[in-house]
């Protein structure tokens, strides 16, 4: 008899068990995940230091970031100006196209900005001084109204305090506050002057950087594309370039739509204020149009300041302005915005409202301004993901259906 030798083909024998060997790609993926987890945990533990470091980095690169934003806005006007120049001035040298159009577009943007600012500041100053001049009459009217209220309340056994205000003393204090060169409001301290000077230097650097980007935008774009293709894998590079192109197109459509809406709102507000005889029509309309660049809530911000200016000059006209602004907002929200801006970014109205609300809550005015195009880009990427993730039906199944 032969002895039964143990078989080496048993499933539970050590020789038959599959050996677990990590390939290089899996090991690299695990190493990256562990490294990112460690870095993320360290950042959470030292969150205050990380935020301070990011703040310093942002402060250093802020002129370049602001310059990029300025270049983006000016480029919206630069592109159509170059096309118009090439159609009109066919015999002009090609070397003149970029300098001439860049100068015109920059002057146009800066001119609009300065026009809005210098139209509002004199009106604000005039309104404040007019309010100071009319304060005695306002105080007298308020005194008569309060006296009538006291008499009415006394009939029902309610005793209210008597109204007493020394209008002459109040006028002296307000006049001294407005004209005193040594007051804390008028006097510009050394620290404030330094801050203003630093801001002006940063804005000047940002403008120079923006002009350089626009003058050499084709070269800069080619270098960035080459860098992306060289550093990243081919598939990732194509994805990044696609997202950049989608972002640029979305932001361009959004800014164009917002500018168009702002111009329409400003013109309608100006015409309506002229018809109703409301003061400060030019200044208030310019400010309402400028703040209308902020989606949904922008015109309300401008309208609030405009109502305050008008209130200082004529309270009754301020009431009419608020009523007129309510009607204008209905027209803007139901007709102008969906047609002009809604289609330009391809974003549903509900998402626009959510984006503006969340962006304003998180990042203030800048968040309200940039939340809509950012949300539009994410929404477009989401639609592409859904479209690519859906299984394709075979042709035979379609014919059978």
C-alpha beads as a LAMMPS data file, in Angstrom:
LAMMPS data file: protein, C-alpha beads

401 atoms
400 bonds

1 atom types
1 bond types

-500.0 500.0 xlo xhi
-500.0 500.0 ylo yhi
-500.0 500.0 zlo zhi

Masses

1 110.0

Atoms # bond

1 1 1 0.000 0.000 0.000
2 1 1 1.199 3.423 -0.778
3 1 1 0.856 6.167 1.750
4 1 1 -1.345 9.086 0.801
5 1 1 0.967 12.066 0.552
6 1 1 -0.606 15.382 1.427
7 1 1 -1.612 17.290 -1.667
8 1 1 -0.139 20.704 -2.190
9 1 1 -3.197 21.792 -4.216
10 1 1 -5.496 22.237 -1.251
11 1 1 -7.217 25.613 -1.251
12 1 1 -6.228 26.397 2.355
13 1 1 -2.577 25.476 2.018
14 1 1 -0.068 28.323 2.235
15 1 1 1.205 27.572 -1.254
16 1 1 -2.252 28.038 -2.798
17 1 1 -3.062 31.331 -1.023
18 1 1 -2.721 34.421 -3.283
19 1 1 0.075 36.727 -2.207
20 1 1 -0.831 40.365 -1.747
21 1 1 1.722 42.535 -3.536
22 1 1 1.145 46.271 -3.915
23 1 1 2.031 47.663 -7.276
24 1 1 3.775 51.032 -7.575
25 1 1 0.621 52.970 -8.499
26 1 1 -1.339 51.731 -5.470
27 1 1 1.578 52.377 -3.132
28 1 1 1.991 55.887 -4.534
29 1 1 -1.745 56.554 -4.091
30 1 1 -1.677 55.356 -0.452
31 1 1 1.413 57.449 0.260
32 1 1 -0.234 60.572 -1.177
33 1 1 -3.435 59.962 0.808
34 1 1 -1.479 59.559 4.054
35 1 1 0.616 62.650 3.334
36 1 1 -2.464 64.767 2.586
37 1 1 -4.157 63.498 5.746
38 1 1 -1.132 64.430 7.864
39 1 1 -0.885 67.890 6.269
40 1 1 -4.618 68.496 6.714
41 1 1 -4.508 67.440 10.372
42 1 1 -1.495 69.690 11.007
43 1 1 -3.285 72.614 9.343
44 1 1 -6.330 72.112 11.566
45 1 1 -4.181 72.026 14.690
46 1 1 -2.298 75.190 13.659
47 1 1 -5.250 76.889 11.974
48 1 1 -4.453 80.388 13.284
49 1 1 -0.873 80.277 12.010
50 1 1 -2.001 78.911 8.651
51 1 1 -4.573 81.688 8.247
52 1 1 -1.982 84.328 9.125
53 1 1 0.435 82.883 6.584
54 1 1 -2.242 82.785 3.879
55 1 1 -3.190 86.362 4.722
56 1 1 0.406 87.504 4.272
57 1 1 0.726 85.628 0.978
58 1 1 -2.541 87.144 -0.226
59 1 1 -1.382 90.619 0.787
60 1 1 1.879 90.155 -1.145
61 1 1 0.149 88.913 -4.296
62 1 1 -2.923 91.163 -4.013
63 1 1 -1.656 93.704 -6.618
64 1 1 -1.271 90.897 -9.145
65 1 1 -4.665 89.392 -8.316
66 1 1 -6.323 92.795 -8.592
67 1 1 -4.386 93.410 -11.798
68 1 1 -5.694 90.170 -13.253
69 1 1 -9.257 91.193 -12.407
70 1 1 -8.717 94.643 -13.968
71 1 1 -7.230 93.043 -17.075
72 1 1 -10.230 90.734 -17.354
73 1 1 -12.688 93.665 -17.221
74 1 1 -10.720 95.814 -19.681
75 1 1 -10.338 92.846 -22.047
76 1 1 -14.136 92.675 -22.406
77 1 1 -14.004 96.096 -24.059
78 1 1 -10.649 95.522 -25.749
79 1 1 -11.752 92.597 -27.929
80 1 1 -14.711 94.347 -29.656
81 1 1 -12.701 97.570 -29.979
82 1 1 -9.959 95.696 -31.832
83 1 1 -12.491 94.156 -34.211
84 1 1 -14.074 97.559 -34.880
85 1 1 -10.638 99.134 -35.401
86 1 1 -9.650 96.461 -37.910
87 1 1 -12.853 96.975 -39.882
88 1 1 -12.681 100.762 -39.915
89 1 1 -8.921 101.337 -40.178
90 1 1 -7.947 98.639 -42.648
91 1 1 -4.964 100.601 -43.952
92 1 1 -3.538 101.292 -40.496
93 1 1 -0.498 99.234 -39.440
94 1 1 -1.258 96.157 -37.355
95 1 1 1.207 97.327 -34.707
96 1 1 -1.111 100.205 -33.822
97 1 1 -4.187 98.047 -33.159
98 1 1 -3.288 96.828 -29.677
99 1 1 -1.825 100.091 -28.249
100 1 1 -4.650 102.292 -29.541
101 1 1 -7.481 99.953 -28.523
102 1 1 -5.887 99.193 -25.159
103 1 1 -5.561 102.903 -24.410
104 1 1 -9.170 103.609 -25.413
105 1 1 -10.610 100.725 -23.393
106 1 1 -8.548 101.643 -20.299
107 1 1 -9.588 105.298 -20.479
108 1 1 -13.202 104.264 -20.929
109 1 1 -13.204 102.011 -17.853
110 1 1 -11.373 104.552 -15.680
111 1 1 -13.594 107.365 -16.950
112 1 1 -16.763 105.516 -15.985
113 1 1 -15.336 104.713 -12.544
114 1 1 -14.261 108.283 -11.812
115 1 1 -17.537 109.667 -13.178
116 1 1 -19.542 107.558 -10.725
117 1 1 -17.309 108.482 -7.772
118 1 1 -17.101 112.211 -8.466
119 1 1 -20.818 112.450 -9.165
120 1 1 -21.695 110.905 -5.812
121 1 1 -19.270 112.728 -3.494
122 1 1 -20.377 116.326 -4.270
123 1 1 -24.020 115.284 -4.053
124 1 1 -23.435 113.648 -0.682
125 1 1 -21.666 116.729 0.648
126 1 1 -24.358 119.060 -0.683
127 1 1 -27.091 116.896 0.803
128 1 1 -25.450 116.887 4.236
129 1 1 -25.061 120.668 4.259
130 1 1 -28.640 121.130 3.076
131 1 1 -29.821 118.864 5.867
132 1 1 -27.887 120.990 8.358
133 1 1 -29.507 124.155 6.996
134 1 1 -33.005 122.658 7.169
135 1 1 -32.514 121.142 10.619
136 1 1 -34.288 123.960 12.522
137 1 1 -37.431 123.564 10.426
138 1 1 -37.274 119.770 10.871
139 1 1 -36.912 120.223 14.636
140 1 1 -39.856 122.648 14.725
141 1 1 -42.085 120.240 12.771
142 1 1 -41.024 117.414 15.046
143 1 1 -41.856 119.535 18.086
144 1 1 -45.376 120.295 16.818
145 1 1 -45.964 116.631 16.000
146 1 1 -44.747 115.501 19.437
147 1 1 -46.882 118.113 21.218
148 1 1 -49.972 116.812 19.420
149 1 1 -49.025 113.258 20.346
150 1 1 -48.628 114.240 24.017
151 1 1 -52.065 115.892 24.057
152 1 1 -53.658 112.874 22.372
153 1 1 -52.053 110.464 24.865
154 1 1 -53.089 112.617 27.831
155 1 1 -56.774 112.112 26.942
156 1 1 -56.358 108.398 27.658
157 1 1 -54.299 108.852 30.821
158 1 1 -50.913 108.214 29.182
159 1 1 -48.260 110.706 30.230
160 1 1 -45.434 111.220 27.743
161 1 1 -42.283 113.295 28.354
162 1 1 -42.224 116.812 27.024
163 1 1 -40.272 117.569 23.864
164 1 1 -37.346 119.895 24.432
165 1 1 -34.514 120.638 21.994
166 1 1 -32.227 123.625 21.785
167 1 1 -31.996 123.965 17.993
168 1 1 -29.490 126.815 18.154
169 1 1 -27.078 124.789 20.263
170 1 1 -27.550 121.761 17.988
171 1 1 -26.886 123.861 14.883
172 1 1 -23.720 125.276 16.413
173 1 1 -22.426 121.782 17.157
174 1 1 -23.247 120.453 13.682
175 1 1 -21.687 123.468 11.966
176 1 1 -18.562 123.135 14.080
177 1 1 -18.398 119.428 13.260
178 1 1 -18.647 120.070 9.530
179 1 1 -16.254 123.027 9.328
180 1 1 -13.762 122.374 12.112
181 1 1 -10.472 121.415 10.504
182 1 1 -9.294 119.844 13.729
183 1 1 -12.226 117.492 14.232
184 1 1 -11.627 113.767 14.189
185 1 1 -13.901 113.272 11.199
186 1 1 -12.310 115.785 8.835
187 1 1 -8.685 115.522 9.876
188 1 1 -6.735 112.826 8.064
189 1 1 -4.300 111.185 10.450
190 1 1 -0.839 110.001 9.513
191 1 1 -1.882 106.358 9.716
192 1 1 -4.849 106.899 7.417
193 1 1 -2.677 108.832 4.974
194 1 1 -0.148 105.993 4.954
195 1 1 -2.902 103.466 4.336
196 1 1 -4.312 105.525 1.466
197 1 1 -0.849 105.926 -0.049
198 1 1 -0.223 102.183 0.200
199 1 1 -3.569 101.445 -1.448
200 1 1 -2.802 103.879 -4.264
201 1 1 0.594 102.241 -4.847
202 1 1 -1.034 98.785 -4.945
203 1 1 -3.679 99.998 -7.386
204 1 1 -1.003 101.562 -9.588
205 1 1 0.980 98.302 -9.603
206 1 1 -2.208 96.383 -10.365
207 1 1 -3.011 98.682 -13.289
208 1 1 0.510 98.373 -14.716
209 1 1 0.364 94.588 -14.367
210 1 1 -3.053 94.528 -16.057
211 1 1 -1.819 96.610 -18.980
212 1 1 1.202 94.320 -19.397
213 1 1 -1.023 91.236 -19.391
214 1 1 -3.312 92.742 -22.020
215 1 1 -0.415 93.904 -24.193
216 1 1 1.109 90.403 -24.208
217 1 1 -2.002 88.303 -23.570
218 1 1 -1.407 85.896 -26.476
219 1 1 2.159 85.215 -25.354
220 1 1 1.154 84.772 -21.702
221 1 1 -1.708 82.449 -22.685
222 1 1 0.608 80.324 -24.859
223 1 1 3.176 80.014 -22.043
224 1 1 0.525 78.974 -19.513
225 1 1 -0.874 76.332 -21.890
226 1 1 2.613 74.977 -22.529
227 1 1 3.270 74.833 -18.787
228 1 1 0.023 72.946 -18.157
229 1 1 0.724 70.406 -20.911
230 1 1 4.314 69.932 -19.744
231 1 1 3.669 69.538 -16.016
232 1 1 0.372 67.631 -16.022
233 1 1 -0.541 64.375 -17.716
234 1 1 -2.259 64.751 -21.072
235 1 1 -5.744 63.917 -19.832
236 1 1 -5.436 66.142 -16.767
237 1 1 -3.999 68.990 -18.840
238 1 1 -6.915 68.826 -21.264
239 1 1 -9.344 68.835 -18.345
240 1 1 -7.672 71.860 -16.737
241 1 1 -7.630 73.793 -20.019
242 1 1 -11.296 72.966 -20.554
243 1 1 -12.224 74.242 -17.090
244 1 1 -10.177 77.427 -17.635
245 1 1 -11.884 78.042 -20.987
246 1 1 -15.323 77.422 -19.474
247 1 1 -14.542 79.759 -16.568
248 1 1 -13.304 82.522 -18.871
249 1 1 -16.383 82.286 -21.089
250 1 1 -18.768 82.199 -18.130
251 1 1 -17.177 85.200 -16.422
252 1 1 -17.136 87.122 -19.720
253 1 1 -20.833 86.455 -20.307
254 1 1 -21.661 87.352 -16.718
255 1 1 -19.725 90.637 -16.693
256 1 1 -21.167 91.603 -20.097
257 1 1 -24.690 90.831 -18.928
258 1 1 -24.238 92.669 -15.622
259 1 1 -22.815 95.741 -17.363
260 1 1 -25.725 95.768 -19.814
261 1 1 -28.220 95.436 -16.970
262 1 1 -26.478 98.182 -14.972
263 1 1 -26.663 100.595 -17.907
264 1 1 -30.360 99.822 -18.449
265 1 1 -31.178 100.235 -14.752
266 1 1 -29.221 103.493 -14.535
267 1 1 -30.978 104.991 -17.572
268 1 1 -34.451 103.932 -16.396
269 1 1 -33.765 105.294 -12.901
270 1 1 -32.509 108.599 -14.313
271 1 1 -35.543 109.047 -16.587
272 1 1 -37.984 108.142 -13.829
273 1 1 -36.389 110.553 -11.342
274 1 1 -36.487 113.355 -13.906
275 1 1 -40.172 112.731 -14.608
276 1 1 -41.041 112.672 -10.889
277 1 1 -38.888 115.701 -10.138
278 1 1 -36.717 113.881 -7.589
279 1 1 -33.442 115.653 -6.735
280 1 1 -29.965 114.271 -7.402
281 1 1 -31.195 112.305 -10.425
282 1 1 -27.760 111.997 -12.046
283 1 1 -25.792 111.045 -8.948
284 1 1 -28.352 108.599 -7.544
285 1 1 -28.926 106.952 -10.945
286 1 1 -25.183 106.537 -11.469
287 1 1 -24.787 104.927 -8.057
288 1 1 -27.822 102.664 -8.559
289 1 1 -26.400 101.561 -11.908
290 1 1 -22.936 100.949 -10.424
291 1 1 -24.238 98.884 -7.516
292 1 1 -26.487 96.951 -9.912
293 1 1 -23.329 95.048 -10.886
294 1 1 -23.978 93.056 -7.704
295 1 1 -26.663 90.501 -8.635
296 1 1 -30.153 90.636 -7.097
297 1 1 -29.344 92.914 -4.127
298 1 1 -27.085 95.492 -5.797
299 1 1 -29.746 97.969 -6.880
300 1 1 -31.250 97.872 -3.372
301 1 1 -27.894 98.883 -1.888
302 1 1 -27.627 101.825 -4.272
303 1 1 -31.276 102.683 -3.778
304 1 1 -30.827 102.763 0.000
305 1 1 -28.020 105.323 -0.212
306 1 1 -29.957 107.275 -2.833
307 1 1 -33.038 107.356 -0.594
308 1 1 -30.865 108.628 2.271
309 1 1 -29.496 111.470 0.114
310 1 1 -32.969 112.453 -1.037
311 1 1 -34.325 112.189 2.507
312 1 1 -31.857 114.808 3.713
313 1 1 -33.053 117.202 1.011
314 1 1 -36.791 116.411 0.717
315 1 1 -38.397 113.657 2.842
316 1 1 -41.555 113.505 0.701
317 1 1 -39.517 113.014 -2.472
318 1 1 -37.647 110.221 -0.704
319 1 1 -40.940 108.376 -0.198
320 1 1 -41.759 108.759 -3.904
321 1 1 -38.287 107.505 -4.781
322 1 1 -38.740 104.375 -2.661
323 1 1 -42.091 103.654 -4.366
324 1 1 -40.520 104.217 -7.785
325 1 1 -37.571 101.967 -6.896
326 1 1 -39.949 99.172 -5.833
327 1 1 -41.671 99.318 -9.228
328 1 1 -38.330 99.478 -11.040
329 1 1 -37.072 96.454 -9.116
330 1 1 -40.119 94.449 -10.165
331 1 1 -39.442 95.296 -13.800
332 1 1 -35.749 94.506 -13.380
333 1 1 -36.279 91.222 -11.543
334 1 1 -39.007 89.848 -13.829
335 1 1 -38.007 91.188 -17.245
336 1 1 -34.482 92.590 -17.491
337 1 1 -32.400 90.236 -15.331
338 1 1 -33.791 86.914 -16.644
339 1 1 -33.436 88.054 -20.255
340 1 1 -30.046 89.782 -20.024
341 1 1 -28.080 88.032 -17.263
342 1 1 -29.950 84.775 -16.701
343 1 1 -29.368 83.522 -20.232
344 1 1 -25.791 84.806 -20.350
345 1 1 -24.622 82.547 -17.504
346 1 1 -27.117 79.714 -18.064
347 1 1 -28.017 79.544 -14.382
348 1 1 -31.560 79.039 -13.013
349 1 1 -32.998 81.902 -10.985
350 1 1 -33.164 79.873 -7.765
351 1 1 -29.449 79.054 -7.961
352 1 1 -28.682 82.724 -8.651
353 1 1 -30.491 83.737 -5.459
354 1 1 -28.778 80.995 -3.432
355 1 1 -25.343 81.883 -4.826
356 1 1 -25.719 85.590 -4.046
357 1 1 -27.025 84.913 -0.533
358 1 1 -24.324 82.395 0.407
359 1 1 -21.554 84.392 -1.255
360 1 1 -22.544 87.573 0.533
361 1 1 -22.796 85.758 3.857
362 1 1 -19.331 84.223 3.448
363 1 1 -17.292 86.909 1.662
364 1 1 -19.335 90.117 1.772
365 1 1 -19.737 92.325 -1.302
366 1 1 -17.046 90.512 -3.318
367 1 1 -18.768 87.218 -2.564
368 1 1 -22.068 88.610 -3.837
369 1 1 -20.345 89.832 -7.000
370 1 1 -18.411 86.695 -7.929
371 1 1 -20.671 83.972 -6.523
372 1 1 -22.951 83.838 -9.579
373 1 1 -20.249 83.131 -12.226
374 1 1 -18.502 80.666 -9.894
375 1 1 -21.794 78.860 -9.337
376 1 1 -22.425 78.936 -13.101
377 1 1 -19.078 77.231 -13.759
378 1 1 -19.787 74.555 -11.144
379 1 1 -23.284 74.077 -12.574
380 1 1 -21.882 73.608 -16.098
381 1 1 -19.331 71.067 -14.832
382 1 1 -22.125 69.270 -12.982
383 1 1 -24.211 69.036 -16.179
384 1 1 -21.196 67.685 -18.077
385 1 1 -20.574 65.088 -15.364
386 1 1 -24.220 63.965 -15.431
387 1 1 -24.177 63.751 -19.227
388 1 1 -20.982 61.692 -19.312
389 1 1 -22.090 59.458 -16.430
390 1 1 -25.344 58.415 -18.098
391 1 1 -25.054 55.004 -19.782
392 1 1 -25.359 55.090 -23.559
393 1 1 -28.153 52.919 -24.957
394 1 1 -27.092 50.590 -27.753
395 1 1 -28.481 51.269 -31.200
396 1 1 -30.413 47.974 -31.227
397 1 1 -32.214 48.916 -28.028
398 1 1 -33.153 52.305 -29.466
399 1 1 -34.591 50.734 -32.615
400 1 1 -36.541 48.190 -30.553
401 1 1 -37.941 50.986 -28.395

Bonds

1 1 1 2
2 1 2 3
3 1 3 4
4 1 4 5
5 1 5 6
6 1 6 7
7 1 7 8
8 1 8 9
9 1 9 10
10 1 10 11
11 1 11 12
12 1 12 13
13 1 13 14
14 1 14 15
15 1 15 16
16 1 16 17
17 1 17 18
18 1 18 19
19 1 19 20
20 1 20 21
21 1 21 22
22 1 22 23
23 1 23 24
24 1 24 25
25 1 25 26
26 1 26 27
27 1 27 28
28 1 28 29
29 1 29 30
30 1 30 31
31 1 31 32
32 1 32 33
33 1 33 34
34 1 34 35
35 1 35 36
36 1 36 37
37 1 37 38
38 1 38 39
39 1 39 40
40 1 40 41
41 1 41 42
42 1 42 43
43 1 43 44
44 1 44 45
45 1 45 46
46 1 46 47
47 1 47 48
48 1 48 49
49 1 49 50
50 1 50 51
51 1 51 52
52 1 52 53
53 1 53 54
54 1 54 55
55 1 55 56
56 1 56 57
57 1 57 58
58 1 58 59
59 1 59 60
60 1 60 61
61 1 61 62
62 1 62 63
63 1 63 64
64 1 64 65
65 1 65 66
66 1 66 67
67 1 67 68
68 1 68 69
69 1 69 70
70 1 70 71
71 1 71 72
72 1 72 73
73 1 73 74
74 1 74 75
75 1 75 76
76 1 76 77
77 1 77 78
78 1 78 79
79 1 79 80
80 1 80 81
81 1 81 82
82 1 82 83
83 1 83 84
84 1 84 85
85 1 85 86
86 1 86 87
87 1 87 88
88 1 88 89
89 1 89 90
90 1 90 91
91 1 91 92
92 1 92 93
93 1 93 94
94 1 94 95
95 1 95 96
96 1 96 97
97 1 97 98
98 1 98 99
99 1 99 100
100 1 100 101
101 1 101 102
102 1 102 103
103 1 103 104
104 1 104 105
105 1 105 106
106 1 106 107
107 1 107 108
108 1 108 109
109 1 109 110
110 1 110 111
111 1 111 112
112 1 112 113
113 1 113 114
114 1 114 115
115 1 115 116
116 1 116 117
117 1 117 118
118 1 118 119
119 1 119 120
120 1 120 121
121 1 121 122
122 1 122 123
123 1 123 124
124 1 124 125
125 1 125 126
126 1 126 127
127 1 127 128
128 1 128 129
129 1 129 130
130 1 130 131
131 1 131 132
132 1 132 133
133 1 133 134
134 1 134 135
135 1 135 136
136 1 136 137
137 1 137 138
138 1 138 139
139 1 139 140
140 1 140 141
141 1 141 142
142 1 142 143
143 1 143 144
144 1 144 145
145 1 145 146
146 1 146 147
147 1 147 148
148 1 148 149
149 1 149 150
150 1 150 151
151 1 151 152
152 1 152 153
153 1 153 154
154 1 154 155
155 1 155 156
156 1 156 157
157 1 157 158
158 1 158 159
159 1 159 160
160 1 160 161
161 1 161 162
162 1 162 163
163 1 163 164
164 1 164 165
165 1 165 166
166 1 166 167
167 1 167 168
168 1 168 169
169 1 169 170
170 1 170 171
171 1 171 172
172 1 172 173
173 1 173 174
174 1 174 175
175 1 175 176
176 1 176 177
177 1 177 178
178 1 178 179
179 1 179 180
180 1 180 181
181 1 181 182
182 1 182 183
183 1 183 184
184 1 184 185
185 1 185 186
186 1 186 187
187 1 187 188
188 1 188 189
189 1 189 190
190 1 190 191
191 1 191 192
192 1 192 193
193 1 193 194
194 1 194 195
195 1 195 196
196 1 196 197
197 1 197 198
198 1 198 199
199 1 199 200
200 1 200 201
201 1 201 202
202 1 202 203
203 1 203 204
204 1 204 205
205 1 205 206
206 1 206 207
207 1 207 208
208 1 208 209
209 1 209 210
210 1 210 211
211 1 211 212
212 1 212 213
213 1 213 214
214 1 214 215
215 1 215 216
216 1 216 217
217 1 217 218
218 1 218 219
219 1 219 220
220 1 220 221
221 1 221 222
222 1 222 223
223 1 223 224
224 1 224 225
225 1 225 226
226 1 226 227
227 1 227 228
228 1 228 229
229 1 229 230
230 1 230 231
231 1 231 232
232 1 232 233
233 1 233 234
234 1 234 235
235 1 235 236
236 1 236 237
237 1 237 238
238 1 238 239
239 1 239 240
240 1 240 241
241 1 241 242
242 1 242 243
243 1 243 244
244 1 244 245
245 1 245 246
246 1 246 247
247 1 247 248
248 1 248 249
249 1 249 250
250 1 250 251
251 1 251 252
252 1 252 253
253 1 253 254
254 1 254 255
255 1 255 256
256 1 256 257
257 1 257 258
258 1 258 259
259 1 259 260
260 1 260 261
261 1 261 262
262 1 262 263
263 1 263 264
264 1 264 265
265 1 265 266
266 1 266 267
267 1 267 268
268 1 268 269
269 1 269 270
270 1 270 271
271 1 271 272
272 1 272 273
273 1 273 274
274 1 274 275
275 1 275 276
276 1 276 277
277 1 277 278
278 1 278 279
279 1 279 280
280 1 280 281
281 1 281 282
282 1 282 283
283 1 283 284
284 1 284 285
285 1 285 286
286 1 286 287
287 1 287 288
288 1 288 289
289 1 289 290
290 1 290 291
291 1 291 292
292 1 292 293
293 1 293 294
294 1 294 295
295 1 295 296
296 1 296 297
297 1 297 298
298 1 298 299
299 1 299 300
300 1 300 301
301 1 301 302
302 1 302 303
303 1 303 304
304 1 304 305
305 1 305 306
306 1 306 307
307 1 307 308
308 1 308 309
309 1 309 310
310 1 310 311
311 1 311 312
312 1 312 313
313 1 313 314
314 1 314 315
315 1 315 316
316 1 316 317
317 1 317 318
318 1 318 319
319 1 319 320
320 1 320 321
321 1 321 322
322 1 322 323
323 1 323 324
324 1 324 325
325 1 325 326
326 1 326 327
327 1 327 328
328 1 328 329
329 1 329 330
330 1 330 331
331 1 331 332
332 1 332 333
333 1 333 334
334 1 334 335
335 1 335 336
336 1 336 337
337 1 337 338
338 1 338 339
339 1 339 340
340 1 340 341
341 1 341 342
342 1 342 343
343 1 343 344
344 1 344 345
345 1 345 346
346 1 346 347
347 1 347 348
348 1 348 349
349 1 349 350
350 1 350 351
351 1 351 352
352 1 352 353
353 1 353 354
354 1 354 355
355 1 355 356
356 1 356 357
357 1 357 358
358 1 358 359
359 1 359 360
360 1 360 361
361 1 361 362
362 1 362 363
363 1 363 364
364 1 364 365
365 1 365 366
366 1 366 367
367 1 367 368
368 1 368 369
369 1 369 370
370 1 370 371
371 1 371 372
372 1 372 373
373 1 373 374
374 1 374 375
375 1 375 376
376 1 376 377
377 1 377 378
378 1 378 379
379 1 379 380
380 1 380 381
381 1 381 382
382 1 382 383
383 1 383 384
384 1 384 385
385 1 385 386
386 1 386 387
387 1 387 388
388 1 388 389
389 1 389 390
390 1 390 391
391 1 391 392
392 1 392 393
393 1 393 394
394 1 394 395
395 1 395 396
396 1 396 397
397 1 397 398
398 1 398 399
399 1 399 400
400 1 400 401
